[in-house]
Amino acid sequence: MLRLVFPFVVALMLAGAAAADDAACYADYKAKQDDPLQLHYGVIALPEPACAGTEAAAGEVARRIAVDGWQLLTIVSVFDTSGLEDRRANAGAYYLRY
């Protein structure tokens, strides 16, 4: 019986993980570092609670980029996977880095 149940449980867990990935959203943002001044544009994946809009995303983005000394200037937009690939070239090294 266990041999029959185990694959079913694993399949349910994988389906749940895939659904969580589909629910994710992304934000594109602008950030800076001082002395010397450096600017970058980036794209970041956000957890569900930060998907409510630019204000909700700002705290999450600021916290994550601060690890490398970046200061958030602005959240440009919050979007789903349909806008992800269009922003890859502009974000360069900061595409899904954080």
C-alpha positions in Angstrom: 0.0 0.0 0.0 2.8 2.4 0.9 4.4 1.8 -2.6 1.1 3.1 -4.1 0.7 6.1 -1.8 4.2 7.4 -1.9 4.4 8.4 -5.6 1.0 10.0 -5.3 2.2 12.2 -2.4 5.3 13.1 -4.2 3.3 14.1 -7.3 1.0 16.3 -5.1 4.0 18.0 -3.5 5.6 18.8 -6.9 2.3 20.1 -8.2 2.1 22.4 -5.2 5.6 23.7 -5.8 4.8 24.4 -9.4 1.7 26.3 -8.4 3.7 28.4 -6.0 6.1 29.3 -8.8 3.2 30.4 -11.0 1.9 32.7 -8.3 5.2 34.6 -8.1 5.5 38.1 -9.4 8.5 40.2 -10.3 9.5 43.9 -10.0 11.9 46.0 -11.9 13.7 48.6 -10.0 16.4 51.3 -10.0 19.1 51.4 -7.4 22.3 53.3 -6.6 25.5 53.2 -4.6 27.4 56.3 -3.5 31.1 57.1 -3.5 31.6 56.6 -6.4 28.1 57.0 -7.8 26.9 53.8 -9.5 23.4 53.1 -10.8 21.7 49.9 -11.9 18.4 48.7 -13.2 17.3 45.2 -12.1 14.6 42.6 -12.1 13.8 40.7 -8.9 11.4 37.8 -8.1 9.1 38.6 -5.2 7.2 36.4 -2.8 3.4 36.5 -2.9 2.9 39.1 -0.1 5.1 41.6 -1.9 3.0 41.3 -5.1 0.3 43.8 -4.0 2.0 46.7 -5.8 5.0 49.0 -5.9 4.7 50.0 -2.2 4.5 46.4 -1.0 7.5 45.4 -3.2 9.7 48.3 -2.1 10.5 46.9 1.4 11.4 43.5 0.1 13.5 44.8 -2.8 15.3 47.4 -0.5 16.1 44.7 2.1 17.5 42.2 -0.5 19.7 44.6 -2.5 21.1 46.3 0.7 23.1 43.2 1.2 25.5 44.4 -1.5 25.3 48.1 -0.4 22.7 49.2 -3.0 20.0 51.7 -2.1 16.6 51.4 -3.7 15.7 54.5 -5.7 12.3 53.4 -7.2 10.2 50.4 -8.1 9.4 50.8 -11.7 6.6 48.2 -11.8 5.4 44.9 -10.5 4.4 42.3 -13.1 3.9 38.6 -13.8 5.9 36.2 -15.9 4.5 37.7 -19.1 6.7 40.7 -18.8 9.8 38.9 -17.5 11.7 38.1 -20.7 11.2 41.6 -22.2 13.3 43.1 -19.3 16.2 40.6 -19.4 18.5 42.5 -21.7 18.1 45.8 -19.9 18.7 44.3 -16.5 21.9 42.5 -17.6 23.8 41.2 -14.6 21.0 42.4 -12.3 18.4 40.1 -13.9 17.0 38.0 -11.1 20.3 38.5 -9.2 18.6 39.1 -5.9 
